[in-house]
Amino acid sequence: PVPMNQMAFGEEPALEGSGQKKVPLQQFMLNEALLVKTARGCFQRLGCETTSELSIFSLGKTQEGEHQLNQVGYLLKKTDCPTNFCLVRTFGPASRPFVMHLSNGKSVQEPGVQMAVFEKQASFPHCFIFNTHVVGKLPVCCCCFLPSVKASTADGRLVGTTTYLCEVRSLGMVSAYLVYDAAGNEQFLVKPDTCCGGCCPKSQNGNCCVGSAFLVRDPKTKEPLCNSMNEPTTMGKVGMTNTYRVNFPANADTDARTNLFGATLLMISTSFEGELKA
């Protein structure tokens, strides 16, 4: 792993006035790691839910040194029911559009301040899974009209976009994402370690064809970036729960972290909740 080059992302935007507190999004993104807890009921699976809430937690410690979760915000997810239902039943969950509003409150009843917006348009899924009589489940990559998420601040300023990366040689077994900044420059590559010539994911203990955490990488060198603890920056699912974690590269500014948070939402939608079984 290599440390993050802070200059690759520019300086943190200056705040007007001396001693002024950080704006809510800057304060929110100071957390070293965030956890997103989703709600997976029958209506979400069928695509009938028009609004739902996702809770956001930071990982803190008690005075005794034990880990504890502190809710620092929530996402209000909005979708169109007829469109959502048709796409989910036809192409799978990864194809559905959504708009998520990030706030520093706890729920709709305690809304707080809206900080950012993440928007995904309708798309094809990243991979189709066909059941065959010869080889069983056969994944087929889709390399057009792929899922992507646009991240913006609450006032509409574009932060960046994340797009699913089509890699035909992996046959859809390895998910990867390219994260672009507001100017369209490649900012991060999000991809797990692989084996078998890049066809299968590899776990951190070296086991091949085993699910692994996604590593946040330099898009040019493909090397993992380090967080403030000098550990590889990762995102992925927490055990068997419906909770997902992202920790941020050291020295990444607010925009870079907001962009990576959007990449996490796309990862949840495609790699963990979205596949079509034909």
C-alpha positions in Angstrom: 0.0 0.0 0.0 1.1 3.5 -0.7 0.2 6.7 1.2 -2.2 9.2 -0.4 -0.6 12.2 -2.1 -2.7 15.1 -0.7 -1.8 17.4 -3.6 -3.5 15.0 -6.0 -6.8 16.2 -4.6 -6.0 19.9 -4.0 -6.3 21.9 -0.8 -9.4 21.8 1.3 -11.6 24.8 0.4 -11.0 27.7 2.7 -13.8 28.9 5.0 -14.6 32.6 5.0 -13.9 34.4 8.2 -11.5 33.4 11.0 -12.6 30.9 13.5 -15.6 29.9 11.5 -16.8 26.4 12.1 -16.6 23.8 9.3 -19.8 23.5 7.1 -21.8 20.4 7.8 -20.5 18.3 4.9 -16.8 19.1 5.9 -17.6 18.1 9.5 -19.4 14.9 8.4 -16.5 13.8 6.2 -13.9 14.2 9.0 -15.0 10.7 10.1 -12.2 8.2 9.3 -14.8 5.5 8.5 -18.5 5.4 7.9 -21.0 2.6 8.0 -24.2 2.5 5.9 -27.1 0.3 7.2 -29.7 -0.5 4.6 -33.3 -1.7 5.1 -34.1 -4.8 3.1 -37.8 -5.6 3.3 -40.0 -7.3 0.7 -41.1 -4.0 -0.8 -37.4 -3.0 -1.5 -36.8 -6.4 -3.1 -39.8 -6.1 -5.4 -39.0 -2.5 -6.3 -42.3 -1.2 -4.9 -40.8 1.2 -2.2 -40.8 4.8 -3.3 -38.9 6.1 -0.3 -36.7 4.5 2.3 -34.1 5.6 4.8 -30.5 4.4 5.3 -28.8 5.1 8.5 -25.1 6.4 8.6 -22.9 5.6 11.6 -19.3 6.5 12.6 -17.2 4.0 14.5 -16.2 5.5 17.9 -14.8 4.3 21.2 -16.1 4.5 24.7 -14.0 5.7 27.7 -13.2 2.0 28.3 -11.8 1.7 24.8 -14.7 -0.4 23.4 -16.0 0.2 19.9 -19.4 1.8 19.6 -21.6 3.1 16.7 -22.7 6.7 16.7 -25.3 7.8 14.2 -24.0 10.8 12.3 -26.6 11.0 9.5 -29.1 9.3 7.2 -29.9 9.0 3.6 -33.4 9.5 2.2 -33.7 7.3 -0.9 -36.4 8.2 -3.4 -37.4 6.2 -6.5 -40.3 6.1 -8.9 -42.4 3.0 -8.1 -43.6 2.0 -11.7 -40.2 2.5 -13.2 -38.5 0.8 -10.3 -40.8 -2.2 -10.3 -40.5 -2.8 -14.1 -36.7 -2.5 -14.1 -36.2 -4.7 -11.0 -38.4 -7.4 -12.5 -36.8 -7.2 -15.9 -33.1 -6.4 -15.4 -32.6 -6.8 -11.6 -32.0 -4.4 -8.7 -28.8 -3.0 -10.1 -30.7 -1.3 -13.0 -33.1 0.8 -10.8 -32.6 4.6 -10.6 -32.5 6.4 -7.3 -31.9 9.8 -5.7 -30.4 9.8 -2.2 -30.3 12.9 -0.1 -27.6 12.9 2.6 -28.4 14.8 5.8 -26.7 15.0 9.2 -30.0 14.3 11.1 -31.2 10.9 12.3 -34.5 10.4 10.3 -37.2 12.2 8.5 -38.6 13.2 11.9 -35.2 14.6 12.8 -34.0 15.8 9.4 -31.0 17.9 10.2 -29.2 19.7 7.4 -29.1 18.3 3.8 -25.4 18.0 2.8 -25.1 16.1 -0.5 -27.2 14.4 -3.2 -26.3 11.1 -5.0 -28.2 10.3 -8.2 -28.3 7.2 -10.3 -30.1 6.9 -13.6 -31.8 3.8 -14.9 -29.2 1.4 -16.4 -28.5 -2.2 -17.4 -27.2 -4.4 -14.7 -23.4 -4.9 -14.6 -23.8 -8.6 -15.1 -26.5 -11.1 -16.1 -26.6 -14.5 -14.4 -28.1 -17.2 -16.7 -29.0 -20.7 -15.4 -27.8 -23.3 -17.9 -28.1 -27.1 -17.9 -24.4 -27.5 -18.9 -22.4 -25.3 -16.5 -25.0 -24.2 -14.1 -24.9 -20.4 -13.4 -23.2 -18.6 -16.2 -22.3 -14.9 -15.7 -22.4 -12.7 -18.8 -20.8 -9.2 -18.6 -22.8 -6.2 -19.7 -20.5 -3.5 -21.1 -22.9 -0.8 -22.2 -25.3 1.5 -20.3 -23.6 0.6 -17.1 -24.6 1.7 -13.6 -23.2 5.1 -12.5 -23.7 7.5 -9.6 -23.3 11.3 -9.7 -22.3 13.0 -6.4 -23.3 16.7 -5.8 -23.3 19.1 -2.9 -26.7 20.3 -1.5 -26.4 23.5 -3.6 -26.0 21.5 -6.8 -22.2 21.7 -7.3 -20.9 18.6 -9.0 -18.4 16.7 -6.9 -17.8 13.7 -9.2 -19.1 10.5 -10.7 -18.6 6.8 -10.2 -19.0 4.3 -13.0 -19.0 0.5 -13.0 -15.9 -0.7 -14.9 -16.5 -3.4 -17.5 -13.8 -6.0 -17.5 -14.7 -8.8 -19.9 -11.9 -11.2 -18.8 -13.4 -11.5 -15.3 -16.7 -12.8 -16.8 -18.5 -10.6 -14.3 -17.0 -12.4 -11.3 -14.9 -9.3 -10.2 -16.6 -6.0 -9.7 -14.6 -2.8 -10.2 -15.4 0.9 -10.2 -13.8 4.1 -11.6 -14.3 7.3 -9.6 -13.9 10.6 -11.5 -13.6 14.1 -10.1 -15.8 17.0 -11.2 -13.4 17.8 -14.1 -13.7 14.2 -15.4 -10.2 13.1 -14.3 -9.8 9.6 -12.8 -9.6 9.9 -9.0 -9.8 6.4 -7.6 -10.0 2.8 -8.8 -12.1 0.6 -6.4 -11.4 -3.1 -6.9 -10.6 -6.2 -4.8 -7.4 -8.2 -5.2 -7.7 -10.9 -7.8 -6.2 -14.3 -8.8 -6.5 -16.7 -11.8 -5.4 -14.0 -14.2 -7.8 -11.4 -12.9 -10.9 -13.7 -13.2 -11.6 -14.2 -9.5 -11.5 -12.1 -6.4 -8.9 -13.0 -3.8 -9.3 -12.6 0.0 -6.8 -10.7 2.1 -5.5 -14.1 3.5 -4.7 -15.3 0.0 -7.7 -17.6 -0.7 -8.7 -17.5 -4.4 -12.3 -17.1 -5.7 -13.4 -15.9 -2.2 -15.3 -12.7 -1.7 -12.9 -9.9 -0.6 -13.1 -6.3 0.5 -12.9 -3.7 -2.2 -9.6 -1.8 -2.1 -9.4 1.9 -2.9 -6.5 2.3 -5.4 -4.6 4.9 -7.3 -6.1 4.7 -10.8 -2.7 4.9 -12.5 -0.5 2.6 -10.4 -3.4 0.3 -9.2 -1.7 0.3 -5.8 -4.0 0.4 -2.7 -4.1 3.8 -0.9 -3.6 4.0 2.9 -5.8 5.5 5.5 -4.6 7.5 8.6 -3.7 4.2 10.3 -1.4 3.3 7.4 -3.7 0.4 6.5 -5.2 -0.2 3.0 -8.3 1.8 2.4 -11.3 -0.5 1.9 -15.0 -0.7 1.4 -17.4 -3.6 1.6 -20.0 -5.6 3.5 -19.7 -6.1 7.3 -20.1 -9.8 7.8 -23.5 -11.2 6.9 -25.4 -8.1 7.9 -27.0 -5.4 5.7 -24.3 -3.0 6.8 -21.5 -1.6 4.6 -18.3 0.2 5.5 -16.0 2.6 3.8 -12.8 4.1 5.3 -11.2 7.0 3.6 -7.6 7.6 2.3 -5.5 9.8 4.5 -5.4 13.4 3.5 -8.4 13.1 1.1 -10.4 16.3 1.1 -14.1 16.7 1.5 -14.9 16.3 -2.2 -12.8 13.2 -2.5 -14.5 11.6 0.5 -17.9 12.6 -0.7 -17.1 11.0 -4.1 -16.0 7.8 -2.5 -19.1 7.7 -0.4 -21.1 7.9 -3.6 -19.0 5.0 -4.9 -20.0 3.0 -1.8 -23.7 3.6 -2.6 -23.1 2.3 -6.2 -21.2 -0.7 -4.8 -24.1 -1.6 -2.5 -26.6 -1.2 -5.4 -24.7 -3.4 -7.8 -22.2 -5.8 -6.2 -24.3 -6.7 -3.1 -28.0 -6.1 -4.0 -28.1 -6.3 -7.8 -27.9 -9.2 -10.1 -30.4 -10.6 -12.6 -31.1 -14.4 -12.5 -32.5 -15.4 -15.9 
